[in-house]
Amino acid sequence: MDGFVRIRLAGQPAATVENVLQDRPAWSRHCRICHLFMDALTLSPLTYSLLLVAGFAGGLIDAIAGGGGLITVPALLAAGLPPQLALGTNKLQSACGTLIAVRRYGQAGLLRTPGIPLAAGCAALAGAAGAWTVSITQPEALRQIIPWMLAAVAIYTALNRRFGQQAGQARLSPVLFATGAGLSLGFYDGFFGPGTGSFWAVALVGLMGLDLRQATGYTKAANLASNLGALAFFLSCGAVDLPAAAAMIAGQLVGARLGSGLVIHRGLAVIRPVFLTVVFALTIKLLLDAWSG
């Protein structure tokens, strides 16, 4: 696929790698992967440290209300990664943090809503399809539409102070919702992405009658699936910087654990303000991007 940068661990010609290993002591040649990883460290130690901090902040926010990409993607771009490589790397580090959050939500009983496995399966397939589609086209129309949709979500949530406080009446069957939302939002996550968690949360509260705490658990499971689907495509194209991802994953694991703990123990008191902040911030960013682009 044009425009993609190969995985940096595999970025050197085979002959070059062999020459590098031959120049080292015999005992060290057995640790081939370690040497390849060290040779792939193209950024400065300070940059990797800042990526670790960005991963922590992104994981914390993402586990609570989604939107961690507001921090992690700009951090990767600022580190000098090309856009496609930054997107693939972000999917890898985000998936690792989301996995921690999903595990904790499962232990806390927030993944018992019927339809989650079906939604995750649909989201994974659709996420891969969305990532493939964005490789051959550009989501220009979405750049103009999505900010206004997010603005509507933000205004509705801010004005409806009872939003997600208590479980309500489901308007769709679990199977119908899981299939429809999994395919549509999974594809959107792989194709464009910003605001996916917000759209999941609003749909789950409005159409499935979940409270915001249960909706957060469902959302994270579906997000993990679509991330993994898109990540599989990015990996097949070599569009992942493994050292940069490793630095961010170290921060993600801590941030996701802390954020999921806050959701489990404090619930709506934490989710609502973070959710509103993320949606408003994302709306403003996307509007500025649309106007400047």
C-alpha positions as CSV (number, residue, x, y, z in Angstrom):
1,M,0.0,0.0,0.0
2,D,1.5,3.3,-1.1
3,G,2.5,5.8,1.6
4,F,3.1,3.2,4.3
5,V,6.4,2.9,6.2
6,R,7.4,-0.7,6.9
7,I,7.7,-1.9,10.5
8,R,11.0,-0.4,11.7
9,L,12.2,-3.7,13.1
10,A,12.0,-5.0,9.5
11,G,13.0,-1.8,7.9
12,Q,16.6,-2.7,7.1
13,P,17.6,-4.9,4.2
14,A,18.5,-8.5,5.2
15,A,22.1,-8.1,4.2
16,T,22.5,-5.0,6.4
17,V,21.0,-6.8,9.4
18,E,23.4,-9.7,8.9
19,N,26.4,-7.4,8.7
20,V,25.3,-5.7,11.9
21,L,25.1,-9.0,13.7
22,Q,28.4,-10.3,12.3
23,D,30.2,-7.2,13.7
24,R,29.2,-8.2,17.3
25,P,30.6,-10.9,19.6
26,A,29.6,-14.5,18.8
27,W,27.7,-14.8,22.1
28,S,25.6,-11.8,21.3
29,R,24.4,-13.0,17.9
30,H,21.9,-15.3,19.5
31,C,19.9,-12.3,20.8
32,R,18.9,-11.3,17.3
33,I,15.6,-9.8,18.2
34,C,17.1,-7.7,21.0
35,H,19.7,-6.3,18.6
36,L,17.2,-5.6,15.9
37,F,15.0,-3.8,18.5
38,M,17.9,-1.7,19.7
39,D,18.9,-0.8,16.1
40,A,15.3,0.3,15.5
41,L,15.4,3.0,18.3
42,T,15.5,6.0,15.9
43,L,14.1,8.5,18.4
44,S,15.8,10.2,21.3
45,P,15.5,9.0,24.8
46,L,13.6,12.2,25.7
47,T,11.1,11.5,22.9
48,Y,10.5,8.0,24.1
49,S,9.9,9.3,27.6
50,L,7.4,11.9,26.4
51,L,5.6,9.1,24.4
52,L,5.4,7.1,27.6
53,V,3.8,10.0,29.4
54,A,1.4,10.6,26.5
55,G,0.5,6.9,26.6
56,F,-0.3,7.1,30.3
57,A,-2.6,10.2,29.8
58,G,-4.2,8.6,26.8
59,G,-4.9,5.3,28.6
60,L,-6.3,7.1,31.7
61,I,-8.8,9.2,29.6
62,D,-9.6,6.4,27.2
63,A,-10.5,3.9,30.0
64,I,-13.0,6.4,31.4
65,A,-14.7,8.0,28.5
66,G,-12.7,7.3,25.3
67,G,-10.9,10.0,23.4
68,G,-7.3,9.1,24.4
69,G,-6.3,9.5,20.7
70,L,-6.7,13.3,21.3
71,I,-3.4,12.9,23.1
72,T,-1.6,9.9,21.7
73,V,-2.0,10.6,17.9
74,P,-0.6,14.2,18.1
75,A,2.2,12.9,20.3
76,L,3.2,10.4,17.7
77,L,3.0,13.0,14.9
78,A,5.1,15.4,17.0
79,A,7.7,12.7,17.5
80,G,8.2,12.7,13.7
81,L,6.2,9.6,12.6
82,P,4.4,9.9,9.2
83,P,0.6,10.0,9.5
84,Q,-0.1,6.5,8.4
85,L,2.6,5.1,10.6
86,A,1.3,7.2,13.5
87,L,-2.2,5.7,13.1
88,G,-1.0,2.1,13.0
89,T,1.3,2.7,16.0
90,N,-1.6,4.3,17.9
91,K,-3.9,1.3,17.2
92,L,-1.3,-1.0,18.8
93,Q,-0.7,1.0,21.9
94,S,-4.4,1.8,22.3
95,A,-5.4,-1.9,22.0
96,C,-3.0,-2.8,24.8
97,G,-4.4,-0.2,27.2
98,T,-8.0,-1.1,26.3
99,L,-7.3,-4.8,26.9
100,I,-6.3,-3.9,30.5
101,A,-9.5,-1.8,31.0
102,V,-11.7,-4.6,29.5
103,R,-10.2,-7.1,31.8
104,R,-10.9,-5.0,34.9
105,Y,-14.5,-4.2,33.7
106,G,-15.1,-7.9,33.2
107,Q,-13.9,-8.6,36.8
108,A,-16.2,-5.9,38.0
109,G,-19.3,-7.4,36.2
110,L,-19.6,-4.7,33.6
111,L,-19.5,-7.0,30.6
112,R,-22.6,-9.0,31.3
113,T,-24.8,-7.2,28.9
114,P,-26.3,-9.6,26.2
115,G,-24.8,-9.1,22.8
116,I,-21.3,-8.0,23.6
117,P,-19.5,-11.0,22.0
118,L,-21.6,-10.5,18.8
119,A,-20.9,-6.7,18.8
120,A,-17.2,-7.4,19.3
121,G,-17.0,-9.9,16.4
122,C,-18.8,-7.5,14.1
123,A,-16.7,-4.6,15.2
124,A,-13.4,-6.5,14.6
125,L,-14.4,-7.4,11.0
126,A,-15.7,-4.0,10.2
127,G,-12.7,-2.3,11.8
128,A,-10.4,-4.2,9.4
129,A,-12.6,-3.3,6.5
130,G,-12.5,0.4,7.5
131,A,-8.8,0.4,7.8
132,W,-8.5,-1.1,4.3
133,T,-11.0,1.4,2.9
134,V,-9.1,4.4,4.3
135,S,-5.9,3.1,2.6
136,I,-7.6,3.6,-0.8
137,T,-9.7,6.7,-0.2
138,Q,-9.8,9.7,2.0
139,P,-12.5,10.5,4.6
140,E,-12.9,14.1,3.6
141,A,-16.7,14.1,3.9
142,L,-16.5,12.7,7.4
143,R,-14.1,15.5,8.4
144,Q,-16.9,18.0,7.7
145,I,-19.8,16.0,9.2
146,I,-18.5,14.3,12.3
147,P,-17.7,17.5,14.3
148,W,-21.3,18.6,14.1
149,M,-22.5,15.2,15.2
150,L,-20.2,15.3,18.2
151,A,-21.4,18.8,19.0
152,A,-24.9,17.4,19.1
153,V,-23.8,14.6,21.4
154,A,-22.1,17.1,23.7
155,I,-25.0,19.5,23.9
156,Y,-27.6,16.7,24.4
157,T,-25.4,15.1,27.2
158,A,-24.8,18.5,28.9
159,L,-28.5,19.5,28.9
160,N,-29.8,16.0,29.9
161,R,-28.4,15.8,33.5
162,R,-30.0,12.4,34.0
163,F,-28.2,11.0,31.0
164,G,-27.0,7.5,31.9
165,Q,-27.7,7.8,35.6
166,Q,-30.1,4.8,35.7
167,A,-30.9,1.9,33.4
168,G,-33.9,2.5,31.2
169,Q,-36.0,0.6,28.6
170,A,-34.2,-1.1,25.7
171,R,-35.6,0.0,22.3
172,L,-33.8,-2.7,20.3
173,S,-33.0,-6.3,20.8
174,P,-29.5,-7.2,21.9
175,V,-28.8,-9.0,18.7
176,L,-30.1,-6.3,16.4
177,F,-28.2,-3.6,18.3
178,A,-24.9,-5.6,18.4
179,T,-25.0,-6.3,14.7
180,G,-26.0,-2.9,13.6
181,A,-23.8,-0.9,15.9
182,G,-20.9,-3.4,15.7
183,L,-20.7,-3.1,11.9
184,S,-21.3,0.6,11.6
185,L,-19.3,1.9,14.5
186,G,-16.6,-0.7,13.9
187,F,-16.2,0.4,10.3
188,Y,-16.1,4.0,11.4
189,D,-13.4,3.3,14.0
190,G,-11.2,1.7,11.4
191,F,-11.9,4.3,8.7
192,F,-11.8,7.5,10.7
193,G,-12.1,7.0,14.4
194,P,-12.5,10.2,16.4
195,G,-15.6,10.0,18.7
196,T,-16.2,6.3,18.3
197,G,-16.5,5.8,22.1
198,S,-18.8,8.7,22.4
199,F,-21.2,7.4,19.8
200,W,-21.1,3.9,21.4
201,A,-22.0,5.4,24.8
202,V,-24.9,7.5,23.5
203,A,-26.2,4.6,21.5
204,L,-26.1,2.2,24.4
205,V,-27.8,4.6,26.8
206,G,-30.4,5.7,24.3
207,L,-31.2,2.4,22.5
208,M,-30.2,-0.3,24.9
209,G,-31.2,1.5,28.1
210,L,-27.9,1.0,29.9
211,D,-26.6,3.2,32.6
212,L,-23.4,5.0,31.8
213,R,-21.3,2.7,33.9
214,Q,-22.5,-0.4,32.1
215,A,-22.3,1.4,28.7
216,T,-18.6,2.2,29.4
217,G,-17.8,-1.5,29.8
218,Y,-19.7,-2.5,26.6
219,T,-18.0,0.4,24.7
220,K,-14.5,-0.7,25.8
221,A,-15.1,-4.3,24.7
222,A,-16.4,-3.2,21.3
223,N,-13.5,-0.6,20.9
224,L,-11.0,-3.3,21.7
225,A,-12.4,-5.5,18.9
226,S,-12.4,-2.8,16.3
227,N,-8.9,-1.7,17.3
228,L,-7.6,-5.2,16.9
229,G,-9.3,-5.6,13.5
230,A,-7.8,-2.3,12.2
231,L,-4.5,-3.2,13.8
232,A,-4.3,-6.5,11.9
233,F,-4.5,-4.6,8.7
234,F,-1.9,-2.0,9.7
235,L,0.5,-4.8,10.8
236,S,0.0,-6.6,7.5
237,C,1.1,-3.4,5.8
238,G,4.0,-2.8,8.1
239,A,2.5,0.5,9.3
240,V,3.6,0.2,13.0
241,D,6.7,1.6,14.8
242,L,7.3,-1.0,17.4
243,P,9.7,0.9,19.7
244,A,7.4,4.0,19.8
245,A,4.5,1.7,20.5
246,A,6.4,-0.1,23.3
247,A,7.1,3.2,25.0
248,M,3.5,4.2,24.9
249,I,2.2,0.8,25.9
250,A,4.2,1.1,29.2
251,G,2.3,4.3,30.0
252,Q,-1.0,2.9,28.7
253,L,-1.0,-0.1,31.0
254,V,-0.7,2.1,34.1
255,G,-3.2,4.8,32.8
256,A,-5.8,2.2,31.7
257,R,-5.6,0.4,35.1
258,L,-6.0,3.7,37.0
259,G,-8.8,5.0,34.7
260,S,-10.8,1.7,34.8
261,G,-10.4,1.7,38.6
262,L,-12.0,5.1,38.8
263,V,-14.9,4.0,36.7
264,I,-15.5,0.9,38.8
265,H,-15.3,2.6,42.2
266,R,-16.7,6.1,41.4
267,G,-18.9,5.5,38.4
268,L,-21.0,8.4,37.0
269,A,-19.2,11.0,39.2
270,V,-16.1,10.4,37.1
271,I,-17.5,9.3,33.8
272,R,-19.8,12.2,33.1
273,P,-17.4,15.2,33.5
274,V,-14.6,13.4,31.6
275,F,-17.0,12.3,28.9
276,L,-18.3,15.9,28.4
277,T,-14.7,17.3,28.4
278,V,-13.5,14.8,25.9
279,V,-16.5,15.3,23.5
280,F,-16.2,19.1,23.6
281,A,-12.4,19.0,23.1
282,L,-12.8,16.5,20.3
283,T,-15.5,18.6,18.6
284,I,-13.3,21.8,18.8
285,K,-10.3,20.0,17.4
286,L,-12.2,18.5,14.5
287,L,-13.8,21.8,13.7
288,L,-10.4,23.5,13.6
289,D,-9.0,20.7,11.5
290,A,-11.9,21.0,9.0
291,W,-11.6,24.8,8.8
292,S,-7.9,24.8,8.4
293,G,-7.8,21.9,5.9
